Amino acid sequence: MQNFYLAAFRVFFKIGIFTLGGGYAMIPQIEAEVVNKHKWMTREEFLDLIAVAQSCPGALAVNMSVFIGYRMRKLAGAICATLGVTLPSFLIILLIAMFFHQFQDNAVVASAFNGIRPAVVALIAAPVFTLAKSARIALTNCWIPVGSALLIWLLGVNPIYVLVVAGMCGYLYGILIKPTE
């Protein structure tokens, strides 16, 4: 049996270095490795982990790596998984900081980042639909995030207000409507 600590570090390092778009874009890769390939947890446990990781402060990918590593091998597992997912970003940012002045005005670099943006949106949208399907949320409820995005983008509504109103609506829905369904 392969050493878990090294395996966790490798898995999360690979995810950290090859995924663009942050924690939400990493969810499918983490699920593929943790649930499907290594079978460190079930799909249901993974979905619960996403909910807990989202509710905690900090970066989603870091939170997920901490929880997965801790679940498997307590503190040492959490440290290995977290180092694996954070080290690539740290090293890449360090390299960029060292050489930024050499390519900050490069048109090719600017074009590459402009091309990456739509792919990152797709990488973030894919797990949203997968999670909605797994949680049995009807796709007819897509109006909520779309409406929220339009309020923020087109009308310039502060995202904090959108979150507060969405939280209040969710609370009222759970109290008033959900029990009668």
Order of alpha helices (4+ residues) and beta strands (2+ residues): alpha-alpha-alpha-alpha-alpha-alpha-alpha
